[in-house]
Amino acid sequence: MNRNLGATSLRLKRRSDDPMKTYDALPQPLRRWLSEACRPWSPASAKRIWNRAHAKGLSIEETLSALTLAEMNTLSRDRFNIESRVKS
C-alpha cells in the first residue's frame, strides 16, 4: 500500500514526530506552498530549507523559489530512477 504517496522510486523515511503538529507550526506562506507541492513533503524537511534560506537573508518569494528548486531537483532524481527501470 502506498498510503497516498503515489508511485515513486524515492526512498521513504519513517518519522518519529507528529507531522500535523509540526505542519501547524509552520509559517503560513510555507504551509500554502506545501499544499500546492507536486509530492508530499515532511514539514521538517520543508522547514529546514525555509530556515536555511531565511538565514541567508532571502525574502519570502526567494525562499519559496528555493523550495521549488529543491522540489524540482528531487523530482528529477525520481524521474531518472523511473526511466532507468523502464530501460532495463
A tleap script that builds the chain and sets N, CA, C and O, in Angstrom:
source leaprc.protein.ff14SB
mol = sequence {
  NMET ASN ARG ASN LEU GLY ALA THR SER LEU
  ARG LEU LYS ARG ARG SER ASP ASP PRO MET
  LYS THR TYR ASP ALA LEU PRO GLN PRO LEU
  ARG ARG TRP LEU SER GLU ALA CYS ARG PRO
  TRP SER PRO ALA SER ALA LYS ARG ILE TRP
  ASN ARG ALA HIE ALA LYS GLY LEU SER ILE
  GLU GLU THR LEU SER ALA LEU THR LEU ALA
  GLU MET ASN THR LEU SER ARG ASP ARG PHE
  ASN ILE GLU SER ARG VAL LYS CSER
}
set mol.1.N position { 0.842 -1.177 0.000 }
set mol.1.CA position { 0.000 0.000 0.000 }
set mol.1.C position { 0.888 1.242 0.000 }
set mol.1.O position { 1.858 1.304 0.756 }
set mol.2.N position { 0.569 2.231 -0.839 }
set mol.2.CA position { 1.417 3.411 -0.945 }
set mol.2.C position { 0.957 4.581 -0.077 }
set mol.2.O position { 1.632 5.610 -0.046 }
set mol.3.N position { -0.146 4.460 0.615 }
set mol.3.CA position { -0.628 5.448 1.584 }
set mol.3.C position { -0.610 6.874 1.050 }
set mol.3.O position { -0.066 7.770 1.694 }
set mol.4.N position { -1.193 7.087 -0.104 }
set mol.4.CA position { -1.371 8.412 -0.675 }
set mol.4.C position { -0.061 9.067 -1.103 }
set mol.4.O position { -0.023 10.285 -1.282 }
set mol.5.N position { 0.991 8.314 -1.270 }
set mol.5.CA position { 2.258 8.883 -1.711 }
set mol.5.C position { 2.448 8.740 -3.214 }
set mol.5.O position { 3.348 9.358 -3.782 }
set mol.6.N position { 1.624 7.942 -3.863 }
set mol.6.CA position { 1.772 7.743 -5.291 }
set mol.6.C position { 2.942 6.834 -5.608 }
set mol.6.O position { 3.645 6.372 -4.710 }
set mol.7.N position { 3.142 6.585 -6.877 }
set mol.7.CA position { 4.255 5.743 -7.311 }
set mol.7.C position { 5.515 6.587 -7.348 }
set mol.7.O position { 5.553 7.623 -8.011 }
set mol.8.N position { 6.532 6.154 -6.649 }
set mol.8.CA position { 7.794 6.878 -6.619 }
set mol.8.C position { 8.936 5.900 -6.424 }
set mol.8.O position { 8.781 4.843 -5.812 }
set mol.9.N position { 10.083 6.278 -6.959 }
set mol.9.CA position { 11.275 5.470 -6.756 }
set mol.9.C position { 12.133 6.030 -5.628 }
set mol.9.O position { 13.182 5.470 -5.308 }
set mol.10.N position { 11.696 7.125 -5.029 }
set mol.10.CA position { 12.455 7.726 -3.942 }
set mol.10.C position { 12.258 6.932 -2.656 }
set mol.10.O position { 11.187 6.379 -2.406 }
set mol.11.N position { 13.302 6.889 -1.858 }
set mol.11.CA position { 13.264 6.166 -0.595 }
set mol.11.C position { 12.328 6.871 0.380 }
set mol.11.O position { 12.371 8.093 0.521 }
set mol.12.N position { 11.494 6.102 1.044 }
set mol.12.CA position { 10.586 6.641 2.052 }
set mol.12.C position { 11.266 6.614 3.406 }
set mol.12.O position { 12.104 5.751 3.668 }
set mol.13.N position { 10.910 7.553 4.266 }
set mol.13.CA position { 11.522 7.644 5.589 }
set mol.13.C position { 10.444 7.572 6.651 }
set mol.13.O position { 9.340 8.083 6.463 }
set mol.14.N position { 10.763 6.945 7.752 }
set mol.14.CA position { 9.843 6.896 8.892 }
set mol.14.C position { 10.035 8.150 9.733 }
set mol.14.O position { 11.152 8.651 9.863 }
set mol.15.N position { 8.962 8.649 10.294 }
set mol.15.CA position { 9.000 9.851 11.119 }
set mol.15.C position { 8.644 9.490 12.554 }
set mol.15.O position { 7.750 8.679 12.797 }
set mol.16.N position { 9.352 10.100 13.503 }
set mol.16.CA position { 9.056 9.819 14.908 }
set mol.16.C position { 8.233 10.942 15.548 }
set mol.16.O position { 7.666 10.761 16.625 }
set mol.17.N position { 8.171 12.100 14.885 }
set mol.17.CA position { 7.414 13.218 15.451 }
set mol.17.C position { 5.996 13.243 14.881 }
set mol.17.O position { 5.658 12.450 14.002 }
set mol.18.N position { 5.190 14.138 15.377 }
set mol.18.CA position { 3.823 14.295 14.900 }
set mol.18.C position { 3.835 15.275 13.730 }
set mol.18.O position { 3.976 16.478 13.948 }
set mol.19.N position { 3.690 14.791 12.488 }
set mol.19.CA position { 3.806 15.692 11.340 }
set mol.19.C position { 2.728 16.776 11.301 }
set mol.19.O position { 2.986 17.867 10.792 }
set mol.20.N position { 1.536 16.509 11.819 }
set mol.20.CA position { 0.487 17.531 11.806 }
set mol.20.C position { 0.803 18.676 12.770 }
set mol.20.O position { 0.562 19.842 12.457 }
set mol.21.N position { 1.336 18.342 13.927 }
set mol.21.CA position { 1.718 19.385 14.887 }
set mol.21.C position { 2.849 20.228 14.303 }
set mol.21.O position { 2.848 21.452 14.432 }
set mol.22.N position { 3.810 19.570 13.664 }
set mol.22.CA position { 4.911 20.292 13.031 }
set mol.22.C position { 4.391 21.165 11.897 }
set mol.22.O position { 4.821 22.309 11.747 }
set mol.23.N position { 3.465 20.633 11.095 }
set mol.23.CA position { 2.872 21.381 9.981 }
set mol.23.C position { 2.141 22.622 10.491 }
set mol.23.O position { 2.287 23.705 9.925 }
set mol.24.N position { 1.365 22.468 11.545 }
set mol.24.CA position { 0.597 23.594 12.090 }
set mol.24.C position { 1.495 24.720 12.595 }
set mol.24.O position { 1.076 25.877 12.642 }
set mol.25.N position { 2.727 24.386 12.972 }
set mol.25.CA position { 3.649 25.393 13.491 }
set mol.25.C position { 4.410 26.128 12.383 }
set mol.25.O position { 5.149 27.070 12.668 }
set mol.26.N position { 4.238 25.712 11.130 }
set mol.26.CA position { 4.950 26.345 10.022 }
set mol.26.C position { 4.361 27.717 9.696 }
set mol.26.O position { 3.187 27.973 9.963 }
set mol.27.N position { 5.180 28.595 9.120 }
set mol.27.CA position { 4.654 29.898 8.678 }
set mol.27.C position { 3.611 29.702 7.566 }
set mol.27.O position { 3.692 28.749 6.791 }
set mol.28.N position { 2.648 30.600 7.500 }
set mol.28.CA position { 1.558 30.497 6.524 }
set mol.28.C position { 2.043 30.366 5.080 }
set mol.28.O position { 1.515 29.519 4.359 }
set mol.29.N position { 3.026 31.159 4.614 }
set mol.29.CA position { 3.461 31.003 3.215 }
set mol.29.C position { 4.038 29.612 2.933 }
set mol.29.O position { 3.856 29.071 1.842 }
set mol.30.N position { 4.721 29.047 3.902 }
set mol.30.CA position { 5.283 27.705 3.730 }
set mol.30.C position { 4.170 26.664 3.704 }
set mol.30.O position { 4.216 25.737 2.895 }
set mol.31.N position { 3.177 26.799 4.567 }
set mol.31.CA position { 2.043 25.856 4.539 }
set mol.31.C position { 1.310 25.930 3.212 }
set mol.31.O position { 0.911 24.901 2.667 }
set mol.32.N position { 1.127 27.141 2.685 }
set mol.32.CA position { 0.464 27.307 1.393 }
set mol.32.C position { 1.282 26.621 0.292 }
set mol.32.O position { 0.725 25.933 -0.563 }
set mol.33.N position { 2.616 26.816 0.320 }
set mol.33.CA position { 3.474 26.194 -0.683 }
set mol.33.C position { 3.377 24.672 -0.583 }
set mol.33.O position { 3.271 23.991 -1.603 }
set mol.34.N position { 3.413 24.140 0.625 }
set mol.34.CA position { 3.321 22.686 0.809 }
set mol.34.C position { 1.996 22.137 0.293 }
set mol.34.O position { 1.952 21.031 -0.245 }
set mol.35.N position { 0.925 22.893 0.448 }
set mol.35.CA position { -0.380 22.404 -0.009 }
set mol.35.C position { -0.452 22.314 -1.529 }
set mol.35.O position { -1.298 21.598 -2.066 }
set mol.36.N position { 0.420 23.029 -2.224 }
set mol.36.CA position { 0.432 23.010 -3.679 }
set mol.36.C position { 1.609 22.239 -4.261 }
set mol.36.O position { 1.772 22.196 -5.481 }
set mol.37.N position { 2.425 21.636 -3.419 }
set mol.37.CA position { 3.608 20.909 -3.889 }
set mol.37.C position { 3.197 19.691 -4.722 }
set mol.37.O position { 2.113 19.134 -4.552 }
set mol.38.N position { 4.094 19.301 -5.619 }
set mol.38.CA position { 3.816 18.159 -6.505 }
set mol.38.C position { 3.805 16.833 -5.757 }
set mol.38.O position { 3.016 15.946 -6.083 }
set mol.39.N position { 4.657 16.689 -4.774 }
set mol.39.CA position { 4.766 15.458 -3.995 }
set mol.39.C position { 4.654 15.803 -2.515 }
set mol.39.O position { 4.897 16.945 -2.127 }
set mol.40.N position { 4.293 14.833 -1.693 }
set mol.40.CA position { 4.227 15.101 -0.248 }
set mol.40.C position { 5.617 15.397 0.331 }
set mol.40.O position { 6.592 14.718 0.012 }
set mol.41.N position { 5.684 16.393 1.161 }
set mol.41.CA position { 6.917 16.770 1.854 }
set mol.41.C position { 6.705 16.559 3.348 }
set mol.41.O position { 5.586 16.672 3.849 }
set mol.42.N position { 7.785 16.253 4.051 }
set mol.42.CA position { 7.676 16.272 5.502 }
set mol.42.C position { 7.787 17.731 5.936 }
set mol.42.O position { 8.576 18.485 5.366 }
set mol.43.N position { 7.016 18.132 6.926 }
set mol.43.CA position { 7.117 19.515 7.405 }
set mol.43.C position { 8.531 19.849 7.890 }
set mol.43.O position { 8.989 20.982 7.742 }
set mol.44.N position { 9.214 18.869 8.463 }
set mol.44.CA position { 10.556 19.122 8.992 }
set mol.44.C position { 11.546 19.445 7.875 }
set mol.44.O position { 12.363 20.354 8.026 }
set mol.45.N position { 11.489 18.719 6.758 }
set mol.45.CA position { 12.441 18.988 5.674 }
set mol.45.C position { 12.126 20.328 5.009 }
set mol.45.O position { 13.045 21.062 4.644 }
set mol.46.N position { 10.855 20.656 4.849 }
set mol.46.CA position { 10.496 21.954 4.282 }
set mol.46.C position { 10.944 23.082 5.208 }
set mol.46.O position { 11.429 24.114 4.745 }
set mol.47.N position { 10.785 22.886 6.507 }
set mol.47.CA position { 11.198 23.899 7.486 }
set mol.47.C position { 12.716 24.096 7.473 }
set mol.47.O position { 13.194 25.216 7.652 }
set mol.48.N position { 13.473 23.019 7.263 }
set mol.48.CA position { 14.934 23.142 7.183 }
set mol.48.C position { 15.334 24.039 6.019 }
set mol.48.O position { 16.183 24.916 6.180 }
set mol.49.N position { 14.736 23.833 4.852 }
set mol.49.CA position { 15.048 24.662 3.688 }
set mol.49.C position { 14.610 26.102 3.951 }
set mol.49.O position { 15.334 27.043 3.624 }
set mol.50.N position { 13.429 26.274 4.539 }
set mol.50.CA position { 12.909 27.606 4.885 }
set mol.50.C position { 13.885 28.336 5.803 }
set mol.50.O position { 14.231 29.490 5.552 }
set mol.51.N position { 14.328 27.667 6.864 }
set mol.51.CA position { 15.248 28.287 7.829 }
set mol.51.C position { 16.588 28.624 7.187 }
set mol.51.O position { 17.146 29.692 7.440 }
set mol.52.N position { 17.103 27.732 6.367 }
set mol.52.CA position { 18.381 27.965 5.696 }
set mol.52.C position { 18.289 29.190 4.781 }
set mol.52.O position { 19.202 30.015 4.750 }
set mol.53.N position { 17.193 29.303 4.045 }
set mol.53.CA position { 17.024 30.442 3.137 }
set mol.53.C position { 16.890 31.746 3.919 }
set mol.53.O position { 17.462 32.764 3.527 }
set mol.54.N position { 16.148 31.725 5.008 }
set mol.54.CA position { 15.997 32.939 5.817 }
set mol.54.C position { 17.306 33.321 6.497 }
set mol.54.O position { 17.574 34.507 6.692 }
set mol.55.N position { 18.120 32.343 6.860 }
set mol.55.CA position { 19.428 32.640 7.454 }
set mol.55.C position { 20.337 33.345 6.447 }
set mol.55.O position { 21.211 34.124 6.829 }
set mol.56.N position { 20.126 33.068 5.168 }
set mol.56.CA position { 20.895 33.743 4.115 }
set mol.56.C position { 20.333 35.121 3.810 }
set mol.56.O position { 20.919 35.861 3.019 }
set mol.57.N position { 19.207 35.484 4.421 }
set mol.57.CA position { 18.607 36.792 4.216 }
set mol.57.C position { 17.691 36.874 3.008 }
set mol.57.O position { 17.411 37.969 2.521 }
set mol.58.N position { 17.218 35.732 2.515 }
set mol.58.CA position { 16.336 35.727 1.356 }
set mol.58.C position { 14.933 36.192 1.746 }
set mol.58.O position { 14.493 35.992 2.879 }
set mol.59.N position { 14.251 36.804 0.808 }
set mol.59.CA position { 12.868 37.221 1.024 }
set mol.59.C position { 11.960 35.988 0.995 }
set mol.59.O position { 12.408 34.886 0.679 }
set mol.60.N position { 10.697 36.182 1.321 }
set mol.60.CA position { 9.742 35.068 1.294 }
set mol.60.C position { 9.622 34.516 -0.120 }
set mol.60.O position { 9.595 33.299 -0.304 }
set mol.61.N position { 9.550 35.388 -1.118 }
set mol.61.CA position { 9.434 34.931 -2.508 }
set mol.61.C position { 10.664 34.138 -2.924 }
set mol.61.O position { 10.544 33.106 -3.584 }
set mol.62.N position { 11.846 34.615 -2.541 }
set mol.62.CA position { 13.087 33.899 -2.876 }
set mol.62.C position { 13.156 32.564 -2.136 }
set mol.62.O position { 13.659 31.576 -2.671 }
set mol.63.N position { 12.654 32.542 -0.922 }
set mol.63.CA position { 12.631 31.304 -0.146 }
set mol.63.C position { 11.699 30.290 -0.795 }
set mol.63.O position { 12.036 29.109 -0.887 }
set mol.64.N position { 10.539 30.736 -1.244 }
set mol.64.CA position { 9.612 29.833 -1.928 }
set mol.64.C position { 10.208 29.344 -3.240 }
set mol.64.O position { 9.970 28.203 -3.636 }
set mol.65.N position { 10.969 30.178 -3.915 }
set mol.65.CA position { 11.668 29.751 -5.134 }
set mol.65.C position { 12.713 28.692 -4.817 }
set mol.65.O position { 12.903 27.750 -5.586 }
set mol.66.N position { 13.395 28.849 -3.678 }
set mol.66.CA position { 14.379 27.843 -3.265 }
set mol.66.C position { 13.690 26.504 -2.985 }
set mol.66.O position { 14.234 25.449 -3.309 }
set mol.67.N position { 12.514 26.543 -2.393 }
set mol.67.CA position { 11.751 25.314 -2.161 }
set mol.67.C position { 11.328 24.676 -3.480 }
set mol.67.O position { 11.396 23.456 -3.632 }
set mol.68.N position { 10.900 25.483 -4.417 }
set mol.68.CA position { 10.508 24.963 -5.730 }
set mol.68.C position { 11.706 24.337 -6.428 }
set mol.68.O position { 11.573 23.288 -7.058 }
set mol.69.N position { 12.862 24.959 -6.325 }
set mol.69.CA position { 14.075 24.395 -6.915 }
set mol.69.C position { 14.430 23.062 -6.262 }
set mol.69.O position { 14.792 22.110 -6.954 }
set mol.70.N position { 14.331 22.988 -4.948 }
set mol.70.CA position { 14.601 21.732 -4.246 }
set mol.70.C position { 13.627 20.647 -4.692 }
set mol.70.O position { 14.013 19.491 -4.862 }
set mol.71.N position { 12.364 21.024 -4.881 }
set mol.71.CA position { 11.371 20.057 -5.334 }
set mol.71.C position { 11.682 19.584 -6.749 }
set mol.71.O position { 11.581 18.391 -7.038 }
set mol.72.N position { 12.055 20.497 -7.625 }
set mol.72.CA position { 12.397 20.119 -8.995 }
set mol.72.C position { 13.600 19.180 -9.015 }
set mol.72.O position { 13.631 18.224 -9.790 }
set mol.73.N position { 14.590 19.452 -8.162 }
set mol.73.CA position { 15.753 18.567 -8.081 }
set mol.73.C position { 15.352 17.177 -7.616 }
set mol.73.O position { 15.839 16.182 -8.154 }
set mol.74.N position { 14.479 17.092 -6.632 }
set mol.74.CA position { 14.009 15.804 -6.138 }
set mol.74.C position { 13.217 15.070 -7.206 }
set mol.74.O position { 13.404 13.869 -7.400 }
set mol.75.N position { 12.343 15.771 -7.892 }
set mol.75.CA position { 11.553 15.143 -8.947 }
set mol.75.C position { 12.434 14.671 -10.097 }
set mol.75.O position { 12.143 13.645 -10.714 }
set mol.76.N position { 13.499 15.396 -10.394 }
set mol.76.CA position { 14.387 14.964 -11.474 }
set mol.76.C position { 15.110 13.674 -11.093 }
set mol.76.O position { 15.357 12.829 -11.954 }
set mol.77.N position { 15.450 13.512 -9.825 }
set mol.77.CA position { 16.067 12.254 -9.376 }
set mol.77.C position { 15.070 11.115 -9.493 }
set mol.77.O position { 15.433 10.009 -9.895 }
set mol.78.N position { 13.826 11.375 -9.147 }
set mol.78.CA position { 12.792 10.350 -9.224 }
set mol.78.C position { 12.566 9.943 -10.671 }
set mol.78.O position { 12.485 8.750 -10.963 }
set mol.79.N position { 12.464 10.888 -11.572 }
set mol.79.CA position { 12.237 10.595 -12.976 }
set mol.79.C position { 13.392 9.774 -13.536 }
set mol.79.O position { 13.165 8.844 -14.310 }
set mol.80.N position { 14.614 10.097 -13.162 }
set mol.80.CA position { 15.779 9.348 -13.632 }
set mol.80.C position { 15.678 7.893 -13.203 }
set mol.80.O position { 15.936 6.989 -13.997 }
set mol.81.N position { 15.301 7.666 -11.944 }
set mol.81.CA position { 15.177 6.291 -11.459 }
set mol.81.C position { 14.080 5.528 -12.182 }
set mol.81.O position { 14.241 4.346 -12.488 }
set mol.82.N position { 12.972 6.192 -12.455 }
set mol.82.CA position { 11.867 5.522 -13.161 }
set mol.82.C position { 12.293 5.219 -14.596 }
set mol.82.O position { 12.029 4.123 -15.090 }
set mol.83.N position { 12.953 6.171 -15.281 }
set mol.83.CA position { 13.394 5.945 -16.648 }
set mol.83.C position { 14.417 4.811 -16.711 }
set mol.83.O position { 14.395 4.015 -17.650 }
set mol.84.N position { 15.312 4.727 -15.723 }
set mol.84.CA position { 16.319 3.667 -15.757 }
set mol.84.C position { 15.673 2.301 -15.543 }
set mol.84.O position { 16.168 1.305 -16.071 }
set mol.85.N position { 14.582 2.228 -14.783 }
set mol.85.CA position { 13.884 0.957 -14.607 }
set mol.85.C position { 13.195 0.532 -15.896 }
set mol.85.O position { 13.157 -0.654 -16.223 }
set mol.86.N position { 12.652 1.498 -16.626 }
set mol.86.CA position { 11.945 1.190 -17.863 }
set mol.86.C position { 12.939 0.676 -18.912 }
set mol.86.O position { 12.619 -0.241 -19.668 }
set mol.87.N position { 14.133 1.258 -18.961 }
set mol.87.CA position { 15.136 0.866 -19.950 }
set mol.87.C position { 15.716 -0.507 -19.657 }
set mol.87.O position { 16.205 -1.175 -20.568 }
set mol.88.N position { 15.670 -0.943 -18.401 }
set mol.88.CA position { 16.268 -2.236 -18.016 }
set mol.88.C position { 15.468 -3.391 -18.566 }
set mol.88.O position { 15.822 -4.549 -18.343 }
savepdb mol mol.pdb
quit
